[in-house]
Amino acid sequence: MDLETRRHTEMLLQLAVLFCCSYGAIGKDSCDGPLVSSLPQSSFRSSSQLSNSHGPGFAKVNRRDGAGGWAPVESNKYQWLEVDLGERTEITAVATQGRYGSSDWVSSFLLMFSDTGRNWKQYRQEDSIGAFTGNSNADSVVQFKLQQPVFARFLRLLPLDWNPNGRIGLRLEAYGCPYKSDVASFDGSGCLLYRFSPNPTPIRTAKDSISLKFKTLQNSGTLIHTEGQHDRSLTLELHKGTLLLHLRKGKSASPGPESHTVVSLGSLLDDLHWHHVAIERVSGHVNFTVDKSTQQIQVPAELSPFEINEISFGGVQCHGTQMVLSRRNFHGCLENLLWNEVNVNDLAKQRQKVSITGNVTFTCAEPVSVPVTFAGAQSFLQLPGAALQQRDAGGGGVALVAVGVAISLQFRTWNRAGLLLTFDLQQQVGSLWLYLSETRVRLQIHKAGRILLDVVTGFGLNDGQWHSVDLTARRGRLTITVDKEESSTAHASPSFPVVSGNNLFFGGCPDSKNNQECRNPFNVFQGCMRHIRVDNNAVDLIKVQQMLIGNYSDLQIDMCGIIDRCSPSHCEHGGRCTQSWSTFHCNCSNTGYSGATCHSSVYEQSCEVYKHKGNTTGLYYIDVDGSGLIKPQLIYCNMTDKTWMVIQHNNTELTKLKASSGINQHLAYFNYSADVEQLGAIITQAEHCEQEVFYHCRKSRLLNTPDGSPFTWWVGRTDEPQTYWGGAVPGSQQCGCGLQGNCIDSDHYCNCDADRKEWAADSGLLIHKENLPVRWVVVGDIQRPESEAAYRVSPLRCHGDKNFWNAAFFNKETSYLHFPTFHGELSADISFLFKTTASSGVFLENLGIKDFIRVELSCGTASRMKGFLGCIRSLQLNGRTLDLEERAKITPGVSPGCPGHCSSYGHLCQNQARCVERYNGFSCDCGLSAYAGPFCQREVSAYFKPGTSVQYTFKEPYELTRNTSTQSQSSSIYSDLTLRGENVSFSFRTTQSPALLLYICSYYREYLAVLLNRNGYLDVKYKLQNSRDAEVFRTSIRNLANGQLHRVSIRRISETVSVQIDQHRREDFNLTSDTEFNAIKSVVLGKVQESGELDPEIARLNSLGFSGCLSVVQFNSITPLKAALLYPNTSPVIVTGPLAESTCGSSSPANTYPAETTHPLSDHSGTVGTGEPIVNAIKSDSALIGGVIAVVIFVILSALAVMVRFLYRRKETFHSQEPKSIKPEADSPEYPFHSEPTSQNVLSENQKEYFI
């Protein structure tokens, strides 16, 4: 070999070594090698084959052997192709291809897997979709990477759809790698005990982990049990197909909740398939995993630290103790049993550190059990009826006869009802039905529509567990037994023979109109059956599948396809999950959430939102994060100009402290009505929060000490000591007076730090949100004999909602805001408000790997503008608000905020209020309304006593103070106080009649009086012309002095006067005198103090005064009662006598939360001046009222002759004032005082704000 050849050879060897090393490094972690291409033809099986050249052994991807792939005899849904990989293998992907050179391919299929070639299990993807999309032609290879790898020996593919112009044709490949399996088999009596070391000292570690796989047919048994110091134990128990993880302290049969924690995970785990379990303990919590579900458990302090001595697998007897918790040992197989990465099965084989009790083997025995799944409405199983037995027929002959019925089966289902079995009885006795009804087993025998026998037993049989039913009928006695239990056994003694006919039908009946042998008046059965026995002979369901016996339709034989849709539960927020075979339902009662999965909160996220729905002050449930994990909380909302959320705690009263020997500090904890997580979310969301703190002291210093350390401090939600007091800034070690420089001792920064014997105080607001709320306070300087102190921490108060007003304005079509993709695989909610002038545009688009969510406005035309123009506000994804304003600040074409809130919420401003725009909201201006409150909907009311008077005075006209010879000149000066119409409205409540309610007079002795006559009728009295007598308009509504609240509306336009009381029909009258009300002087409520020029009749009523309630009084745009009660110092109002605001004018509460009280007439809250309560004012003034009444009677008798003549003269006028109907007119433009409606503009549709 020459030098050059040797050099090339060495280089090739080096490359080969390098390639091998690289392949080894790569292949060590990869698991995607082909598994099928190298298998012999004997590893393939199928339901059938079209010919020898179409056999399953030719079904290898990219091979052209035989006819180019597998094809069955018939193309239907009962065909399948199976591959035996030779041993359990990790399978990560599958690929399919059509039959070469043909029009045969499979377009969709199911993938099944098994360890034994029996008891198949369907592979389901993450979203529970079981079907795979196959090929669209015969040549291309379609590969699917499995989301979760499969560990199995056998694969089976079931075609669902195929080329409609061809037939089923298939070639197959699977990808994966070898799988190492160490198994141990337990027969229900044995167990393994793993001791860590001979040293009795237990092992304490910061992290422990246990992982294993198990399979079993028994639904209960103990898999793992550990014991440690102080009787602490951990137990993993299978109970009714669900794994329970117990953390316990002590061995009591009924430990308290503080010493016993139990968590459940998984369901239907007794299906004889492998299930993965992992338990990992890290410090104070445990991660518990079953298959793909993980739950984190916080370990209580009573159960930590956990020091382990030994672990047993398969039972607890290995410890020499029998706990009440463990009912039975485990019966099944455990695979790859690892404790902190130590292979326990391997140690057990070598008898190292592991002792074996009972029968434990290291191979996994596979019991034979063939289930069958009834999946649809057409599913049924037909089997031959009762076997015939030889009987002596007499005369030496032998007859074959049926002697009874003996049928048993096991089933599992989620449905409450369904047919289990039906057959006709011999000798035309009738038909027998065995079925589930309301979760119980019921047997009925019918004949000609008449029930001959009805038997019921069992209960709760729709729990997904296996239940057995045994039906026997022999010699006139019929017995039904459920689950082999005596308590679930029912007997009957029919008077006729119960012998089955030729055929038995399970689950349903054939879909045939001519079928008279099987009729099902009940629901079909949906679930699984197994262990079917007829006349004590087991039915071979594999032969049924091969059509060797019986008949069937729409069955899945050799598998149980039941799935638990409630494990893990998709019901959120504590919703209770129930299910049937095909669906599940979430019961959201008492959760505070709604929707299909209890995802959407039924409560609002802040008081601000409640306010903008029109609610008033009261208690409301607040769900700060909407559909998030934080629970709703009952919180007090104070709806003022600012909307305050008030969160109470357990100690809002002043707490006094005195010096105590041996006590150097006082520690006070504050437990809030909301938990820490809720408080944090509320504070973060609010625009402003505050909490007032008070410290009263006598020889008790607050913050400053000689060495600089504070005597008193407080701790907020950051769990850090805070050394500043109310009114100061964090870290300053000052009080409010120190920051303002007005402490009583200039050498100190707190009043209490002066350490004086006189009482002093430091108080102020804590407003820095990052430190709030105050969770506990430590008071230190109380140990000296003369020390005294008192403290108080007020409730936490927050206002504003940054999320609610968070908005962005898009002014360019190409502008957009980018946020990270949000996850909504199982549930998602999107909400926002928008307004736009555009007819189309995309609001939001969320892109995933395969799927996307897009919310857009569409105008319905083919051409749409994709960019959005307009405002988007309060955009929330799964309860989390996106900060649009912050992103908008740095994004071209987008600006923060969104103007025009009155177009959305202006309707909340009621009773002639005006909506005022703000940057982050709006407010209601109640200046033109007789109402008050944030939405101008609170009645302003007061209770009047006989001596109470409210007089609203207009400015005296200038010309009346001069000597003027021409009426035209004076008229030109005070014509602005001349009215050609009025709007008067008010509410009243009284038991007094007669009574003067309201009096409006002018400088020309003209007046308008509203009064109740002695019969309780309402009279409206106008005098607008000195030369004529007053005109009286009497309404037809009687008995208005009945103590009830009545609403009065009086409207005059020129000579037309309209009066409406409550909801009664409006009554119209006509003035016959002058129509101008000249030079208005004053509006008087209650008693008129300047009574010298009063009409005699008015004077008599005025002498009585008014006792009762007046509310929301308005004269055009003037609100005299509101001015007197709310603005007495800035309004031209004179109040005489006791007057205080009351709720007597409320007929009903504004909302259901703060129930307001309707006050009786004698209930008053006090006077304007003193605030002192007045008790029973009507009763105390009874003597005065009696005297006044006597005087009035004398005057009336004395003036009787005058009154007769007066009435005679008024007869014509009174007769002309009958109510008549007139057309309504608009407000007169000649009013000097306008009753303005809400002053928001009329909006077009595209200016409104909409909620999605």
Stockholm file with secondary structure:
# STOCKHOLM 1.0

chainA/1-1252         MDLETRRHTEMLLQLAVLFCCSYGAIGKDSCDGPLVSSLPQSSFRSSSQLSNSHGPGFAKVNRRDGAGGWAPVESNKYQWLEVDLGERTEITAVATQGRYGSSDWVSSFLLMFSDTGRNWKQYRQEDSIGAFTGNSNADSVVQFKLQQPVFARFLRLLPLDWNPNGRIGLRLEAYGCPYKSDVASFDGSGCLLYRFSPNPTPIRTAKDSISLKFKTLQNSGTLIHTEGQHDRSLTLELHKGTLLLHLRKGKSASPGPESHTVVSLGSLLDDLHWHHVAIERVSGHVNFTVDKSTQQIQVPAELSPFEINEISFGGVQCHGTQMVLSRRNFHGCLENLLWNEVNVNDLAKQRQKVSITGNVTFTCAEPVSVPVTFAGAQSFLQLPGAALQQRDAGGGGVALVAVGVAISLQFRTWNRAGLLLTFDLQQQVGSLWLYLSETRVRLQIHKAGRILLDVVTGFGLNDGQWHSVDLTARRGRLTITVDKEESSTAHASPSFPVVSGNNLFFGGCPDSKNNQECRNPFNVFQGCMRHIRVDNNAVDLIKVQQMLIGNYSDLQIDMCGIIDRCSPSHCEHGGRCTQSWSTFHCNCSNTGYSGATCHSSVYEQSCEVYKHKGNTTGLYYIDVDGSGLIKPQLIYCNMTDKTWMVIQHNNTELTKLKASSGINQHLAYFNYSADVEQLGAIITQAEHCEQEVFYHCRKSRLLNTPDGSPFTWWVGRTDEPQTYWGGAVPGSQQCGCGLQGNCIDSDHYCNCDADRKEWAADSGLLIHKENLPVRWVVVGDIQRPESEAAYRVSPLRCHGDKNFWNAAFFNKETSYLHFPTFHGELSADISFLFKTTASSGVFLENLGIKDFIRVELSCGTASRMKGFLGCIRSLQLNGRTLDLEERAKITPGVSPGCPGHCSSYGHLCQNQARCVERYNGFSCDCGLSAYAGPFCQREVSAYFKPGTSVQYTFKEPYELTRNTSTQSQSSSIYSDLTLRGENVSFSFRTTQSPALLLYICSYYREYLAVLLNRNGYLDVKYKLQNSRDAEVFRTSIRNLANGQLHRVSIRRISETVSVQIDQHRREDFNLTSDTEFNAIKSVVLGKVQESGELDPEIARLNSLGFSGCLSVVQFNSITPLKAALLYPNTSPVIVTGPLAESTCGSSSPANTYPAETTHPLSDHSGTVGTGEPIVNAIKSDSALIGGVIAVVIFVILSALAVMVRFLYRRKETFHSQEPKSIKPEADSPEYPFHSEPTSQNVLSENQKEYFI
#=GR chainA/1-1252 SS CCHHHHHHHHHHHHHHHHHHHHHHHHHTTCCCEESSTTCCGGGEEESCCSSGGGSGGGCBTTCCCTTTSBCCSSCSTTCCEEEEEEEEEEEEEEEEECCTTSSCCEEEEEEEEESSSSSBEECCCTTSCCCEECCSSSSCCEEEEEEEEEEEEEEEEEEEEECTTSCCCBEEEEEEEECCCCEEEEESSCEEEEECCSCCSCBCCSEEEEEEEEEESSSCEEEEEEEEGGGEEEEEEEETTEEEEEEEESCCSSCCGGGEEEEEECSCCCSSSCEEEEEEEETTEEEEEETTEEEEEECCGGGCSCCEEEEEESCSGGGTCCCTTCCSBCEEEEEEEEETTEEHHHHHHHTSSEEEESCEESSCCCCCCCCEEECSTTCEEEEECCCCEEEEEETTEEEEECCEEEEEEEEECSCSCEEEEEEEBGGGCCEEEEEEETTEEEEEEEETTEEEEEEEECCCCCSSSCEEEEEEEETTEEEEEETTCGGGEEEECCSSCCCBCSEEEESSCCCCTTCCSCCCCSCCCCEEEEEEEETTEECCHHHHHTTSSSEEESEEETBCCCCCTBTTBCCCTTCEEEECSSCEEEECTTTTEETTTTCEESSBSSHHHHHTTTCCSEEEEECTTTTSSSCCEEEEEEESSSEEEEECBSCCSCEEEECCTTCCCEEEECCBSSCHHHHHHHHHHSSEEEEEEEEEEESCCCSCCTTSCCSCEEECTTCCEECCCTTSCTTSCCCHHHHHTCCSSTTSSSSGGGCCSSCEEEEEEECCGGGCSCCEEEECCCCSTTCEEEEEECCEEEECCTTTTCEEEECSTTCCCCCCCCCCSSCCCEEEEEECSCSCEEEEEEECSSCEEEEEECCSSSSCCCSCCEEEEEEEETTEECCHHHHHTTSTTEEECCCCTHHHHGGGSCTTCEEEEETTEEEEECTTSSEETTTTCEECEEEECTTCEEEEECCCCGGGGSCCSCHHHHHHHHGGGCBSEEEEEEEEECSCSSEEEEEEEETTSCEEEEEECTTSCEEEEEECCTTSCCEEEECSCCCCCSSSCEEEEEEEETTEEEEEETTSCCEEEECCSCCCBCSEEEEEEESCSCCTTCCHHHHHHHHHCCCEEEEEEEETTBCHHHHHHHCTTTSSEEEESCCCEESTTCSSCSSSSSCCCCCCTTBCCCCTTTCCCCBCHHHHTHHHHHHHHHHHHHHHHHTHHHHHHHHHHHHHHHHTTCCCCCCCCCCCTTCSSCCCCCCCCCCCGGGSCEEC
#=GC SS_cons          CCHHHHHHHHHHHHHHHHHHHHHHHHHTTCCCEESSTTCCGGGEEESCCSSGGGSGGGCBTTCCCTTTSBCCSSCSTTCCEEEEEEEEEEEEEEEEECCTTSSCCEEEEEEEEESSSSSBEECCCTTSCCCEECCSSSSCCEEEEEEEEEEEEEEEEEEEEECTTSCCCBEEEEEEEECCCCEEEEESSCEEEEECCSCCSCBCCSEEEEEEEEEESSSCEEEEEEEEGGGEEEEEEEETTEEEEEEEESCCSSCCGGGEEEEEECSCCCSSSCEEEEEEEETTEEEEEETTEEEEEECCGGGCSCCEEEEEESCSGGGTCCCTTCCSBCEEEEEEEEETTEEHHHHHHHTSSEEEESCEESSCCCCCCCCEEECSTTCEEEEECCCCEEEEEETTEEEEECCEEEEEEEEECSCSCEEEEEEEBGGGCCEEEEEEETTEEEEEEEETTEEEEEEEECCCCCSSSCEEEEEEEETTEEEEEETTCGGGEEEECCSSCCCBCSEEEESSCCCCTTCCSCCCCSCCCCEEEEEEEETTEECCHHHHHTTSSSEEESEEETBCCCCCTBTTBCCCTTCEEEECSSCEEEECTTTTEETTTTCEESSBSSHHHHHTTTCCSEEEEECTTTTSSSCCEEEEEEESSSEEEEECBSCCSCEEEECCTTCCCEEEECCBSSCHHHHHHHHHHSSEEEEEEEEEEESCCCSCCTTSCCSCEEECTTCCEECCCTTSCTTSCCCHHHHHTCCSSTTSSSSGGGCCSSCEEEEEEECCGGGCSCCEEEECCCCSTTCEEEEEECCEEEECCTTTTCEEEECSTTCCCCCCCCCCSSCCCEEEEEECSCSCEEEEEEECSSCEEEEEECCSSSSCCCSCCEEEEEEEETTEECCHHHHHTTSTTEEECCCCTHHHHGGGSCTTCEEEEETTEEEEECTTSSEETTTTCEECEEEECTTCEEEEECCCCGGGGSCCSCHHHHHHHHGGGCBSEEEEEEEEECSCSSEEEEEEEETTSCEEEEEECTTSCEEEEEECCTTSCCEEEECSCCCCCSSSCEEEEEEEETTEEEEEETTSCCEEEECCSCCCBCSEEEEEEESCSCCTTCCHHHHHHHHHCCCEEEEEEEETTBCHHHHHHHCTTTSSEEEESCCCEESTTCSSCSSSSSCCCCCCTTBCCCCTTTCCCCBCHHHHTHHHHHHHHHHHHHHHHHTHHHHHHHHHHHHHHHHTTCCCCCCCCCCCTTCSSCCCCCCCCCCCGGGSCEEC
//
